[in-house]
Amino acid sequence: MFSRGYGVCIMGIDGTWRRDCFLNAISDTDAILTVEGSIQGLNLKEFFLLLSSTGLAYRRCELVRVNGAEIDVQFLKARKKKKRGAGASEAAMEV
């Protein structure tokens, strides 16, 4: 837990909305945020948690729980991309 919260933002996957937040607690798998402004009508199934003002540090999230202005989010794991046309010998070399 942070004593005063750390200033971050959440942003829609498509970039159409953004809200300032305070990061209250974080782990490898989830975080607790206090959102400034309303979250009503926002698609919180999947969104970005922006950890830097330039947007270079971010995590993909989904909403777990809402308690007033405080939300719990879970980090989504990156989907592994399948290589096309990789032969068995190439796949064995990657292991």
CNS distance restraints for C-alpha pairs under 8 A (distance, minus, plus):
assign (resid   1 and name CA) (resid  24 and name CA) 5.73 0.50 0.50
assign (resid   1 and name CA) (resid  25 and name CA) 4.43 0.50 0.50
assign (resid   1 and name CA) (resid  26 and name CA) 7.29 0.50 0.50
assign (resid   2 and name CA) (resid   6 and name CA) 7.28 0.50 0.50
assign (resid   2 and name CA) (resid  23 and name CA) 7.69 0.50 0.50
assign (resid   2 and name CA) (resid  24 and name CA) 5.43 0.50 0.50
assign (resid   2 and name CA) (resid  25 and name CA) 6.11 0.50 0.50
assign (resid   3 and name CA) (resid  24 and name CA) 7.74 0.50 0.50
assign (resid   4 and name CA) (resid  24 and name CA) 7.37 0.50 0.50
assign (resid   5 and name CA) (resid  22 and name CA) 5.06 0.50 0.50
assign (resid   5 and name CA) (resid  23 and name CA) 5.05 0.50 0.50
assign (resid   5 and name CA) (resid  24 and name CA) 4.69 0.50 0.50
assign (resid   5 and name CA) (resid  25 and name CA) 7.80 0.50 0.50
assign (resid   6 and name CA) (resid  22 and name CA) 5.16 0.50 0.50
assign (resid   6 and name CA) (resid  23 and name CA) 4.89 0.50 0.50
assign (resid   6 and name CA) (resid  24 and name CA) 6.82 0.50 0.50
assign (resid   7 and name CA) (resid  20 and name CA) 7.34 0.50 0.50
assign (resid   7 and name CA) (resid  21 and name CA) 5.98 0.50 0.50
assign (resid   7 and name CA) (resid  22 and name CA) 4.73 0.50 0.50
assign (resid   7 and name CA) (resid  23 and name CA) 6.33 0.50 0.50
assign (resid   8 and name CA) (resid  20 and name CA) 6.12 0.50 0.50
assign (resid   8 and name CA) (resid  21 and name CA) 5.23 0.50 0.50
assign (resid   8 and name CA) (resid  22 and name CA) 5.76 0.50 0.50
assign (resid   8 and name CA) (resid  23 and name CA) 6.40 0.50 0.50
assign (resid   8 and name CA) (resid  49 and name CA) 7.28 0.50 0.50
assign (resid   8 and name CA) (resid  50 and name CA) 5.91 0.50 0.50
assign (resid   8 and name CA) (resid  51 and name CA) 5.34 0.50 0.50
assign (resid   8 and name CA) (resid  52 and name CA) 6.88 0.50 0.50
assign (resid   8 and name CA) (resid  53 and name CA) 7.71 0.50 0.50
assign (resid   9 and name CA) (resid  18 and name CA) 6.76 0.50 0.50
assign (resid   9 and name CA) (resid  19 and name CA) 5.53 0.50 0.50
assign (resid   9 and name CA) (resid  20 and name CA) 4.44 0.50 0.50
assign (resid   9 and name CA) (resid  21 and name CA) 5.24 0.50 0.50
assign (resid   9 and name CA) (resid  22 and name CA) 7.81 0.50 0.50
assign (resid   9 and name CA) (resid  49 and name CA) 5.96 0.50 0.50
assign (resid   9 and name CA) (resid  50 and name CA) 5.13 0.50 0.50
assign (resid   9 and name CA) (resid  51 and name CA) 6.99 0.50 0.50
assign (resid  10 and name CA) (resid  18 and name CA) 5.63 0.50 0.50
assign (resid  10 and name CA) (resid  19 and name CA) 5.40 0.50 0.50
assign (resid  10 and name CA) (resid  20 and name CA) 6.60 0.50 0.50
assign (resid  10 and name CA) (resid  21 and name CA) 7.04 0.50 0.50
assign (resid  10 and name CA) (resid  47 and name CA) 6.92 0.50 0.50
assign (resid  10 and name CA) (resid  48 and name CA) 5.52 0.50 0.50
assign (resid  10 and name CA) (resid  49 and name CA) 4.56 0.50 0.50
assign (resid  10 and name CA) (resid  50 and name CA) 5.85 0.50 0.50
assign (resid  11 and name CA) (resid  15 and name CA) 6.12 0.50 0.50
assign (resid  11 and name CA) (resid  16 and name CA) 7.67 0.50 0.50
assign (resid  11 and name CA) (resid  17 and name CA) 5.69 0.50 0.50
assign (resid  11 and name CA) (resid  18 and name CA) 4.27 0.50 0.50
assign (resid  11 and name CA) (resid  19 and name CA) 6.55 0.50 0.50
assign (resid  11 and name CA) (resid  47 and name CA) 5.85 0.50 0.50
assign (resid  11 and name CA) (resid  48 and name CA) 5.14 0.50 0.50
assign (resid  11 and name CA) (resid  49 and name CA) 6.58 0.50 0.50
assign (resid  11 and name CA) (resid  50 and name CA) 7.27 0.50 0.50
assign (resid  12 and name CA) (resid  16 and name CA) 6.01 0.50 0.50
assign (resid  12 and name CA) (resid  17 and name CA) 5.41 0.50 0.50
assign (resid  12 and name CA) (resid  18 and name CA) 6.49 0.50 0.50
assign (resid  12 and name CA) (resid  43 and name CA) 7.15 0.50 0.50
assign (resid  12 and name CA) (resid  44 and name CA) 7.64 0.50 0.50
assign (resid  12 and name CA) (resid  46 and name CA) 7.42 0.50 0.50
assign (resid  12 and name CA) (resid  47 and name CA) 4.75 0.50 0.50
assign (resid  12 and name CA) (resid  48 and name CA) 6.25 0.50 0.50
assign (resid  13 and name CA) (resid  46 and name CA) 6.70 0.50 0.50
assign (resid  13 and name CA) (resid  47 and name CA) 4.90 0.50 0.50
assign (resid  13 and name CA) (resid  48 and name CA) 6.26 0.50 0.50
assign (resid  17 and name CA) (resid  42 and name CA) 7.75 0.50 0.50
assign (resid  19 and name CA) (resid  35 and name CA) 6.87 0.50 0.50
assign (resid  19 and name CA) (resid  36 and name CA) 6.56 0.50 0.50
assign (resid  19 and name CA) (resid  37 and name CA) 7.06 0.50 0.50
assign (resid  20 and name CA) (resid  35 and name CA) 6.30 0.50 0.50
assign (resid  20 and name CA) (resid  36 and name CA) 5.58 0.50 0.50
assign (resid  20 and name CA) (resid  37 and name CA) 7.88 0.50 0.50
assign (resid  21 and name CA) (resid  33 and name CA) 6.27 0.50 0.50
assign (resid  21 and name CA) (resid  34 and name CA) 5.39 0.50 0.50
assign (resid  21 and name CA) (resid  35 and name CA) 4.38 0.50 0.50
assign (resid  21 and name CA) (resid  36 and name CA) 5.58 0.50 0.50
assign (resid  22 and name CA) (resid  33 and name CA) 5.51 0.50 0.50
assign (resid  22 and name CA) (resid  34 and name CA) 5.08 0.50 0.50
assign (resid  22 and name CA) (resid  35 and name CA) 6.59 0.50 0.50
assign (resid  23 and name CA) (resid  31 and name CA) 7.30 0.50 0.50
assign (resid  23 and name CA) (resid  32 and name CA) 6.21 0.50 0.50
assign (resid  23 and name CA) (resid  33 and name CA) 4.68 0.50 0.50
assign (resid  23 and name CA) (resid  34 and name CA) 6.65 0.50 0.50
assign (resid  24 and name CA) (resid  31 and name CA) 7.51 0.50 0.50
assign (resid  24 and name CA) (resid  32 and name CA) 5.45 0.50 0.50
assign (resid  24 and name CA) (resid  33 and name CA) 5.50 0.50 0.50
assign (resid  24 and name CA) (resid  34 and name CA) 7.06 0.50 0.50
assign (resid  25 and name CA) (resid  31 and name CA) 5.47 0.50 0.50
assign (resid  25 and name CA) (resid  32 and name CA) 5.15 0.50 0.50
assign (resid  25 and name CA) (resid  33 and name CA) 7.29 0.50 0.50
assign (resid  26 and name CA) (resid  30 and name CA) 5.93 0.50 0.50
assign (resid  26 and name CA) (resid  31 and name CA) 4.18 0.50 0.50
assign (resid  26 and name CA) (resid  32 and name CA) 6.47 0.50 0.50
assign (resid  27 and name CA) (resid  31 and name CA) 6.21 0.50 0.50
assign (resid  28 and name CA) (resid  75 and name CA) 7.99 0.50 0.50
assign (resid  29 and name CA) (resid  74 and name CA) 5.99 0.50 0.50
assign (resid  29 and name CA) (resid  75 and name CA) 5.38 0.50 0.50
assign (resid  30 and name CA) (resid  72 and name CA) 7.32 0.50 0.50
assign (resid  30 and name CA) (resid  73 and name CA) 5.57 0.50 0.50
assign (resid  30 and name CA) (resid  74 and name CA) 4.28 0.50 0.50
assign (resid  30 and name CA) (resid  75 and name CA) 5.45 0.50 0.50
assign (resid  31 and name CA) (resid  72 and name CA) 5.89 0.50 0.50
assign (resid  31 and name CA) (resid  73 and name CA) 5.39 0.50 0.50
assign (resid  31 and name CA) (resid  74 and name CA) 6.58 0.50 0.50
assign (resid  31 and name CA) (resid  75 and name CA) 7.92 0.50 0.50
assign (resid  32 and name CA) (resid  70 and name CA) 6.99 0.50 0.50
assign (resid  32 and name CA) (resid  71 and name CA) 5.82 0.50 0.50
assign (resid  32 and name CA) (resid  72 and name CA) 4.57 0.50 0.50
assign (resid  32 and name CA) (resid  73 and name CA) 6.35 0.50 0.50
assign (resid  33 and name CA) (resid  70 and name CA) 5.55 0.50 0.50
assign (resid  33 and name CA) (resid  71 and name CA) 5.30 0.50 0.50
assign (resid  33 and name CA) (resid  72 and name CA) 6.39 0.50 0.50
assign (resid  33 and name CA) (resid  73 and name CA) 7.76 0.50 0.50
assign (resid  34 and name CA) (resid  69 and name CA) 5.46 0.50 0.50
assign (resid  34 and name CA) (resid  70 and name CA) 4.31 0.50 0.50
assign (resid  34 and name CA) (resid  71 and name CA) 6.31 0.50 0.50
assign (resid  35 and name CA) (resid  39 and name CA) 7.68 0.50 0.50
assign (resid  35 and name CA) (resid  69 and name CA) 5.41 0.50 0.50
assign (resid  35 and name CA) (resid  70 and name CA) 6.24 0.50 0.50
assign (resid  35 and name CA) (resid  71 and name CA) 7.36 0.50 0.50
assign (resid  36 and name CA) (resid  69 and name CA) 7.23 0.50 0.50
assign (resid  38 and name CA) (resid  69 and name CA) 7.96 0.50 0.50
assign (resid  43 and name CA) (resid  47 and name CA) 7.72 0.50 0.50
assign (resid  44 and name CA) (resid  62 and name CA) 6.15 0.50 0.50
assign (resid  44 and name CA) (resid  63 and name CA) 5.67 0.50 0.50
assign (resid  45 and name CA) (resid  61 and name CA) 7.95 0.50 0.50
assign (resid  45 and name CA) (resid  62 and name CA) 5.06 0.50 0.50
assign (resid  45 and name CA) (resid  63 and name CA) 5.96 0.50 0.50
assign (resid  46 and name CA) (resid  60 and name CA) 7.02 0.50 0.50
assign (resid  46 and name CA) (resid  61 and name CA) 5.57 0.50 0.50
assign (resid  46 and name CA) (resid  62 and name CA) 4.63 0.50 0.50
assign (resid  46 and name CA) (resid  63 and name CA) 7.33 0.50 0.50
assign (resid  47 and name CA) (resid  60 and name CA) 5.84 0.50 0.50
assign (resid  47 and name CA) (resid  61 and name CA) 5.34 0.50 0.50
assign (resid  47 and name CA) (resid  62 and name CA) 6.33 0.50 0.50
assign (resid  48 and name CA) (resid  58 and name CA) 6.46 0.50 0.50
assign (resid  48 and name CA) (resid  59 and name CA) 5.69 0.50 0.50
assign (resid  48 and name CA) (resid  60 and name CA) 4.64 0.50 0.50
assign (resid  48 and name CA) (resid  61 and name CA) 5.80 0.50 0.50
assign (resid  49 and name CA) (resid  58 and name CA) 5.44 0.50 0.50
assign (resid  49 and name CA) (resid  59 and name CA) 5.22 0.50 0.50
assign (resid  49 and name CA) (resid  60 and name CA) 6.34 0.50 0.50
assign (resid  49 and name CA) (resid  61 and name CA) 6.68 0.50 0.50
assign (resid  50 and name CA) (resid  55 and name CA) 5.63 0.50 0.50
assign (resid  50 and name CA) (resid  56 and name CA) 7.82 0.50 0.50
assign (resid  50 and name CA) (resid  57 and name CA) 6.22 0.50 0.50
assign (resid  50 and name CA) (resid  58 and name CA) 4.47 0.50 0.50
assign (resid  50 and name CA) (resid  59 and name CA) 6.79 0.50 0.50
assign (resid  51 and name CA) (resid  55 and name CA) 6.92 0.50 0.50
assign (resid  51 and name CA) (resid  56 and name CA) 7.87 0.50 0.50
assign (resid  51 and name CA) (resid  57 and name CA) 5.26 0.50 0.50
assign (resid  51 and name CA) (resid  58 and name CA) 5.34 0.50 0.50
assign (resid  51 and name CA) (resid  59 and name CA) 7.85 0.50 0.50
assign (resid  52 and name CA) (resid  56 and name CA) 6.30 0.50 0.50
assign (resid  52 and name CA) (resid  57 and name CA) 5.48 0.50 0.50
assign (resid  52 and name CA) (resid  58 and name CA) 7.32 0.50 0.50
assign (resid  59 and name CA) (resid  75 and name CA) 6.52 0.50 0.50
assign (resid  59 and name CA) (resid  76 and name CA) 7.69 0.50 0.50
assign (resid  60 and name CA) (resid  75 and name CA) 5.79 0.50 0.50
assign (resid  60 and name CA) (resid  76 and name CA) 5.52 0.50 0.50
assign (resid  60 and name CA) (resid  77 and name CA) 7.70 0.50 0.50
assign (resid  61 and name CA) (resid  73 and name CA) 6.14 0.50 0.50
assign (resid  61 and name CA) (resid  74 and name CA) 5.47 0.50 0.50
assign (resid  61 and name CA) (resid  75 and name CA) 4.44 0.50 0.50
assign (resid  61 and name CA) (resid  76 and name CA) 5.35 0.50 0.50
assign (resid  62 and name CA) (resid  73 and name CA) 5.57 0.50 0.50
assign (resid  62 and name CA) (resid  74 and name CA) 5.45 0.50 0.50
assign (resid  62 and name CA) (resid  75 and name CA) 6.59 0.50 0.50
assign (resid  62 and name CA) (resid  76 and name CA) 6.98 0.50 0.50
assign (resid  63 and name CA) (resid  71 and name CA) 7.25 0.50 0.50
assign (resid  63 and name CA) (resid  72 and name CA) 6.33 0.50 0.50
assign (resid  63 and name CA) (resid  73 and name CA) 4.65 0.50 0.50
assign (resid  63 and name CA) (resid  74 and name CA) 6.47 0.50 0.50
assign (resid  64 and name CA) (resid  71 and name CA) 7.44 0.50 0.50
assign (resid  64 and name CA) (resid  72 and name CA) 5.37 0.50 0.50
assign (resid  64 and name CA) (resid  73 and name CA) 5.15 0.50 0.50
assign (resid  64 and name CA) (resid  74 and name CA) 6.37 0.50 0.50
assign (resid  65 and name CA) (resid  71 and name CA) 5.64 0.50 0.50
assign (resid  65 and name CA) (resid  72 and name CA) 5.08 0.50 0.50
assign (resid  65 and name CA) (resid  73 and name CA) 7.12 0.50 0.50
assign (resid  66 and name CA) (resid  70 and name CA) 6.05 0.50 0.50
assign (resid  66 and name CA) (resid  71 and name CA) 4.54 0.50 0.50
assign (resid  66 and name CA) (resid  72 and name CA) 6.54 0.50 0.50
assign (resid  67 and name CA) (resid  71 and name CA) 6.11 0.50 0.50
assign (resid  86 and name CA) (resid  90 and name CA) 5.95 0.50 0.50
assign (resid  86 and name CA) (resid  91 and name CA) 6.50 0.50 0.50
assign (resid  87 and name CA) (resid  91 and name CA) 6.34 0.50 0.50
assign (resid  88 and name CA) (resid  92 and name CA) 6.15 0.50 0.50
assign (resid  89 and name CA) (resid  93 and name CA) 6.34 0.50 0.50
assign (resid  90 and name CA) (resid  94 and name CA) 6.60 0.50 0.50
assign (resid  91 and name CA) (resid  95 and name CA) 6.94 0.50 0.50
